[in-house]
Amino acid sequence: MSGLFDGTPLERPVTCEVCEKPLDQCGCPRDGGGRILLPKDQPARVRREKRRKGKVATVVTGLDPAASDLPAILKTLQATCAAGGTLRDDQIEIQGNHRDKVLAILRDMGYPAKASGG
């Protein structure tokens, strides 16, 4: 991508509109289309699901897989809840009923998380 006044003494690189760094140094989260997608713009939904044999799982949906580091979020949630979990179909699944803890953690990370379901 060419910058402003490309090829002149006044040449400036193209910068990010959020952090104002050159695009090659920008660390802002971006979606698949290249648009900036901050955590505050990703409404997360946290619900409980009943599984086989009466087991309960906490499921987080609504996070963009390209703009969010889902494996890092999963690892944080697993460590905080002291439970296992996995990524499945762009959803984070945590074993057990940890909806309130997960909501608090996601809100601390800057996501507007809400409880959904029962």
C-alpha positions as CSV (number, residue, x, y, z in Angstrom):
1,M,0.0,0.0,0.0
2,S,1.4,3.4,-0.9
3,G,1.7,6.2,1.5
4,L,0.7,9.9,1.5
5,F,2.9,11.9,-1.0
6,D,4.6,8.7,-2.2
7,G,7.9,9.4,-3.9
8,T,8.3,13.0,-2.7
9,P,10.3,14.5,0.1
10,L,7.1,14.7,2.1
11,E,6.4,11.0,2.0
12,R,4.7,9.5,5.1
13,P,3.8,5.8,5.6
14,V,0.2,4.7,6.0
15,T,-0.6,4.6,9.7
16,C,-3.2,2.9,11.8
17,E,-6.2,5.1,12.7
18,V,-6.2,3.8,16.3
19,C,-2.6,3.6,17.5
20,E,-1.1,5.9,14.8
21,K,1.8,3.6,14.2
22,P,2.9,2.5,10.6
23,L,0.7,-0.5,9.5
24,D,3.7,-2.9,9.5
25,Q,4.3,-2.1,13.3
26,C,0.6,-1.9,14.3
27,G,-0.6,-4.5,16.8
28,C,-4.3,-3.6,16.8
29,P,-6.6,-6.7,16.4
30,R,-8.1,-6.9,12.9
31,D,-10.9,-9.1,11.6
32,G,-10.6,-11.2,8.4
33,G,-11.3,-8.2,6.2
34,G,-8.5,-6.1,7.7
35,R,-10.8,-3.8,9.7
36,I,-9.9,-3.0,13.3
37,L,-12.1,-5.0,15.7
38,L,-11.4,-4.1,19.3
39,P,-12.6,-6.2,22.2
40,K,-15.2,-3.6,23.1
41,D,-16.8,-4.2,19.6
42,Q,-17.1,-8.0,20.1
43,P,-20.2,-8.9,22.2
44,A,-19.4,-12.2,23.9
45,R,-22.2,-14.5,25.0
46,V,-21.7,-17.0,27.8
47,R,-24.1,-19.8,28.3
48,R,-24.3,-23.2,30.1
49,E,-25.0,-26.4,28.2
50,K,-26.1,-29.7,29.6
51,R,-24.1,-32.5,28.1
52,R,-24.4,-36.3,28.2
53,K,-24.7,-38.0,31.6
54,G,-25.7,-34.7,33.3
55,K,-22.4,-32.9,32.7
56,V,-22.4,-29.1,32.3
57,A,-20.2,-27.0,30.1
58,T,-19.7,-23.3,29.8
59,V,-19.7,-22.0,26.2
60,V,-18.4,-18.6,25.0
61,T,-19.6,-17.4,21.6
62,G,-19.5,-14.1,19.7
63,L,-15.7,-13.6,19.6
64,D,-14.1,-13.0,16.2
65,P,-11.5,-15.8,15.7
66,A,-9.2,-13.5,13.5
67,A,-9.3,-10.5,15.8
68,S,-9.2,-12.3,19.1
69,D,-6.5,-14.7,20.3
70,L,-8.9,-17.5,21.1
71,P,-6.2,-20.0,22.2
72,A,-4.8,-17.5,24.7
73,I,-8.3,-16.6,26.0
74,L,-9.0,-20.4,26.4
75,K,-5.8,-20.9,28.3
76,T,-6.6,-18.0,30.7
77,L,-10.1,-19.3,31.3
78,Q,-8.8,-22.8,31.9
79,A,-6.2,-21.7,34.4
80,T,-8.6,-19.4,36.3
81,C,-11.4,-21.9,36.4
82,A,-9.1,-24.8,37.1
83,A,-11.0,-26.8,34.4
84,G,-10.4,-28.4,31.0
85,G,-11.7,-26.9,27.8
86,T,-11.4,-26.7,24.1
87,L,-12.0,-24.6,21.0
88,R,-14.8,-26.0,18.8
89,D,-16.4,-24.1,15.8
90,D,-15.0,-20.7,16.9
91,Q,-16.5,-21.3,20.4
92,I,-14.7,-21.6,23.7
93,E,-15.9,-24.5,25.8
94,I,-15.0,-24.9,29.5
95,Q,-15.9,-28.0,31.5
96,G,-18.2,-27.3,34.4
97,N,-20.5,-24.5,35.5
98,H,-18.2,-21.5,35.5
99,R,-20.4,-18.9,33.8
100,D,-20.0,-16.2,36.5
101,K,-16.2,-16.5,36.6
102,V,-16.0,-16.5,32.8
103,L,-18.2,-13.4,32.6
104,A,-16.0,-11.6,35.1
105,I,-12.8,-12.5,33.3
106,L,-14.1,-11.5,29.8
107,R,-15.3,-8.2,31.2
108,D,-11.8,-7.6,32.7
109,M,-10.3,-8.2,29.3
110,G,-12.5,-5.5,27.8
111,Y,-15.2,-7.7,26.1
112,P,-18.9,-6.7,26.7
113,A,-19.9,-10.1,27.9
114,K,-23.4,-11.1,28.8
115,A,-25.0,-14.2,30.1
116,S,-27.3,-16.0,27.8
117,G,-29.6,-19.0,28.2
118,G,-30.6,-20.4,31.6
